[in-house]
Amino acid sequence: MLGAGIAGLAAARVLAESGQRVMVLEARERVGGRILSQDTENGTLELGAEFVHGKPPELWRLIHEAQLETYELNGKQFCYEGRALSECDQFEEDFRWLGKLTDWDGGDCSFAEYLVRAGVPKSLWNRLICYVEGFNAADHRVIGVASLAMQQKAEDAIEGDSLFGIRGRYAQLPEFLAQKLQQAGAEISLLTRVESVHWKRGRVEVNCQTAGQYRVLQANTAVITLPLGVLQHGDVQFSPEPLETMRAIKRMRMGNASRWVYVFRDRFWASLKDHPLRQQLRELSFLFAFSSEPPTWWTQFPEETRSLTGWAGGPVAESMAQKPSITLQLEACKTLADAFGLDVNAIRSLLIDSRSHDWQNDPYARGAYSYVPAGALDAPARMSEPVQGTLFFAGEHTDTAGHWGTAHAALTSGLRAAAQVLNSGEPIAG
């Protein structure tokens, strides 16, 4: 098992509980992959996956089994476009054009091309681009409308408009899975960096280093749950190369995102005495500052935390990645000051901590999460096909239901890969 994110842990648990000998190899010093809950003196800050999107049954079964507490984010949404802050009232019009994607008969094309060909009013372009790029960590000039339409249908099926948080730490999910698979007899080898995979039908040899010590491991099958960006970058060499799988991998895209968590002395947005929206802002959930950096903000309302998370996806995130952290901090304070009608120095005086994780340059992630370019809608299904009953690929990028970029896509892909191994008749370890 290569990778101890949600996909790898889920697959390993199923296989171990089915009586298979399983070893999970993970390059980091922890499990969880792109789930990163950082404990600080100001509380636990989520620097990776944070939300439960809708009600995907597999993920909710795991949450209930782990006996984790959840809460629904049910506050108010506000928009700021350089004038006065207001409650968002234009989303119905915006989402009408996104909803039309499910009936689009103009063939797969980029979202940028869709805006033109579908006759979307130019006054809406900025907001729609901001939403598509932010939600999908994608370039709107690349992402395909066929995948966006599939995503829309997938979200409708699981009530994806509802967002939930896990009380405490999101990392409780992978930690619970790790505990269960170890109880079933599987082994997790942390700080183990895989360099190459040599294989033939029914036999796999993995060359890796554990804390600097070279190792050669052998098995009958391997489940590969490395992130798409790592596979595309060639950090792990396959010999021979599984050509069809690698072609599909190269057709996908790894999206970029910039995410900063800012912690303040108090929930200042909830105590603005003279603001015309002072009552509504007590329930602030999301703030969309479409022309600013970062353009998207959220709280954990109804949890009364003192943090605001700033988020950007796609080209905006790539631009922000080129700036020093102090510059990003100053720009974030300026955005908040403008949006709430406050002095920027007042915002800066309230800021007591800021944290981020650079997923783009993280060698074990190389990006935030995947998205599907125009013309590549079949790529995830091709990646999910077993290679001669020996190599099995999983991860959110292999999802075939339209849930790319989510924890539940990673989870279900791991369950799928485990079932494929068991159905192949080959034990995973020899």
Secondary structure, DSSP 8 states (H G I E B T S, - for coil): -B--SHHHHHHHHHHHHTT---EEE-SSSSS-TT--EEEETTEEEE-S---EES--HHHHHHHHHTT--EEE---EEEE-SSS--EE---HHHHHHHHHGGGG--S-S-BHHHHHHHTT--HHHHHHHHHHHHHHHT--TTTBBHHHHHHHHHHHHHTTTT-EEEESS-TTHHHHHHHHHHHHTT-EEE-SEEEEEEEEETTEEEEEEEETTEEEEEEES-EEE---HHHHHHTSSEEES--HHHHHHHHHSEEE-EEEEEEEESS-GGG--TT-TTHHHHTTEEEEE-TTSSS-EEE--TTS--SEEEEEEETHHHHHHTTS-HHHHHHHHHHHHHHHHT--HHHHHHHEEEEEE--SSS-TTTSSSEEE-BTT-TTHHHHHTS-BTTTEEE-SGGG-SSS-TTSHHHHHHHHHHHHHHHHHHT--SB-
